[in-house]
Amino acid sequence: MSGDTQRWLLGAVILLAVAALFVAMARTWRTRTRKQAEAVPPVRVPADLAPAVGSWDGFTVATTRADQPLERITAGGLGFRGRGGVTVHATGVVMRLAGTDDRWIARDAVRGADRSTWAIDRVVEPGGLVRLRWTATGAAGATDLDTYFRFPEGDAAALHALQGLTETGPQATAADAPRTAGEGKKA
């Protein structure tokens, strides 16, 4: 065999190995999504919502299993970082994700909201992410999840409104929220 033939064969073998690797990764991703679809079903936004407390646009960074920021949830369009945001109502949260239908999280499914510094594919300044802690209920039972958001225009009002969903007192409004320097307009 000539040197050129050997190089072509070696190149073909490497190309096939890389192609097989990509096929295996795609199959694994689809399998994970299919398995998680039972645990994290989409919930459509109800038609009769209370007035919005506030609405914030930014980025949906990731959704993971609760307290496992490296265990990505891929079902229902939750697997990728992208444009998104939240609209908080007295009865729950509308989570917007670019390229997917809006997702409803009822108030009784919200477990809390706080700050975070990192999730599976994003590390930011300390406390630069807002983490929404919620529970999805599907055929596989209840699954506790964390969804991470990044609000470039400021996040104190969004965090305050989300935290208000777990308080037993009257619903907080965006106007009541503490504000930090550099935050955008009030919602």
ZALO-683069 format. One line per 3 residues: their letters; for each residue x, y, z of C-alpha. Coordinates in nm, 3 decimals, decimal comma, padded with zeros to 5 digits, m for minus. Layout:
A> X Y Z  ... .
REM end
This chain:
MSG> 00,000 00,000 00,000  00,131 00,342 m00,088  00,168 00,623 00,164 .
DTQ> m00,116 00,821 00,005  m00,356 00,527 00,031  m00,267 00,472 00,397 .
RWL> m00,327 00,839 00,476  m00,666 00,831 00,301  m00,765 00,515 00,489 .
LGA> m00,654 00,661 00,821  m00,847 00,981 00,746  m01,158 00,779 00,656 .
VIL> m01,135 00,576 00,978  m01,098 00,892 01,187  m01,389 01,056 01,004 .
LAV> m01,610 00,750 01,065  m01,514 00,745 01,434  m01,603 01,114 01,473 .
AAL> m01,933 01,063 01,288  m02,014 00,764 01,512  m01,939 00,976 01,818 .
FVA> m02,180 01,248 01,704  m02,451 00,991 01,628  m02,405 00,840 01,976 .
MAR> m02,427 01,183 02,141  m02,745 01,270 01,949  m02,908 00,938 02,044 .
TWR> m02,813 00,987 02,409  m02,960 01,340 02,409  m03,287 01,216 02,253 .
TRT> m03,308 00,928 02,501  m03,255 01,165 02,794  m03,520 01,403 02,659 .
RKQ> m03,770 01,120 02,611  m03,715 00,986 02,964  m03,742 01,331 03,121 .
AEA> m04,059 01,417 02,926  m04,260 01,200 03,167  m04,116 01,381 03,469 .
VPP> m04,130 01,735 03,329  m04,441 01,767 03,111  m04,526 02,104 02,957 .
VRV> m04,799 02,297 03,136  m04,991 02,546 02,922  m05,053 02,896 03,050 .
PAD> m05,411 02,934 03,182  m05,635 03,178 02,998  m05,766 03,344 03,315 .
LAP> m05,456 03,486 03,482  m05,452 03,748 03,753  m05,286 04,077 03,654 .
AVG> m04,908 04,056 03,621  m04,698 04,164 03,915  m04,412 04,225 03,672 .
SWD> m04,238 04,091 03,365  m03,864 04,059 03,305  m03,674 03,968 02,989 .
GFT> m03,327 03,819 02,978  m03,181 03,475 02,932  m03,288 03,134 03,049 .
VAT> m02,953 02,981 03,140  m03,045 02,624 03,234  m03,293 02,402 03,412 .
TRA> m03,146 02,131 03,635  m03,259 01,886 03,898  m03,290 02,061 04,235 .
DQP> m02,956 02,121 04,403  m02,777 01,938 04,120  m02,658 02,224 03,896 .
LER> m02,470 01,986 03,665  m02,771 01,758 03,592  m02,936 01,933 03,297 .
ITA> m03,305 01,884 03,217  m03,353 01,856 02,840  m03,728 01,791 02,811 .
GGL> m03,976 02,048 02,684  m03,722 02,290 02,541  m03,551 02,337 02,877 .
GFR> m03,219 02,196 02,756  m03,066 02,501 02,595  m02,962 02,848 02,699 .
GRG> m03,149 03,119 02,516  m03,357 03,432 02,529  m03,638 03,409 02,778 .
GVT> m03,783 03,559 03,088  m04,058 03,546 03,343  m04,390 03,712 03,405 .
VHA> m04,498 03,683 03,767  m04,868 03,671 03,855  m05,029 03,629 04,197 .
TGV> m05,119 03,271 04,096  m04,785 03,165 03,948  m04,516 03,228 03,690 .
VMR> m04,517 03,227 03,311  m04,173 03,112 03,200  m04,085 03,221 02,847 .
LAG> m03,828 03,029 02,648  m03,733 03,130 02,293  m03,849 02,873 02,040 .
TDD> m04,092 02,693 02,272  m04,439 02,747 02,411  m04,461 02,946 02,732 .
RWI> m04,464 02,726 03,042  m04,689 02,779 03,344  m04,561 02,718 03,695 .
ARD> m04,845 02,742 03,947  m04,780 02,926 04,272  m04,808 02,605 04,476 .
AVR> m04,533 02,448 04,262  m04,287 02,731 04,336  m04,051 02,627 04,617 .
GAD> m03,855 02,952 04,630  m03,620 03,187 04,453  m03,269 03,300 04,535 .
RST> m02,938 03,397 04,380  m02,677 03,169 04,232  m02,335 03,211 04,078 .
WAI> m02,322 02,916 03,841  m02,522 02,652 03,659  m02,418 02,379 03,418 .
DRV> m02,292 02,603 03,139  m02,259 02,946 03,293  m02,045 03,105 03,564 .
VEP> m02,107 03,470 03,646  m02,023 03,720 03,917  m02,132 03,614 04,267 .
GGL> m02,513 03,612 04,282  m02,548 03,706 03,914  m02,814 03,445 03,836 .
VRL> m03,168 03,424 03,968  m03,264 03,067 04,056  m03,632 02,974 04,049 .
RWT> m03,693 02,658 04,252  m04,006 02,471 04,141  m04,166 02,129 04,123 .
ATG> m04,289 01,967 03,803  m04,547 01,692 03,835  m04,580 01,436 03,559 .
AAG> m04,647 01,068 03,499  m04,322 00,987 03,678  m04,430 01,179 03,991 .
ATD> m04,300 01,506 04,133  m03,956 01,630 04,028  m03,791 01,924 04,204 .
LDT> m03,616 02,156 03,957  m03,409 02,473 03,952  m03,424 02,713 03,657 .
YFR> m03,156 02,979 03,629  m03,217 03,320 03,470  m02,991 03,610 03,383 .
FPE> m03,154 03,954 03,364  m02,904 04,203 03,213  m03,123 04,504 03,299 .
GDA> m03,119 04,414 03,668  m03,273 04,134 03,867  m03,362 04,261 04,216 .
AAL> m03,727 04,329 04,127  m03,765 03,992 03,952  m03,611 03,809 04,247 .
HAL> m03,834 03,996 04,492  m04,150 03,913 04,293  m04,053 03,545 04,262 .
QGL> m03,978 03,524 04,634  m04,319 03,680 04,699  m04,485 03,369 04,554 .
TET> m04,371 03,163 04,852  m04,468 03,416 05,118  m04,794 03,367 05,305 .
GPQ> m04,871 03,739 05,325  m05,004 03,963 05,049  m04,839 03,929 04,710 .
ATA> m04,542 04,160 04,667  m04,541 04,388 04,365  m04,253 04,490 04,144 .
ADA> m04,289 04,847 04,273  m04,217 04,723 04,627  m03,895 04,552 04,521 .
PRT> m03,558 04,667 04,642  m03,354 04,817 04,360  m02,983 04,824 04,301 .
AGE> m02,781 05,080 04,110  m02,766 05,012 03,738  m03,099 04,835 03,712 .
GKK> m03,328 04,923 03,425  m03,678 05,065 03,440  m03,927 04,927 03,687 .
A> m04,155 04,667 03,534 .
REM end
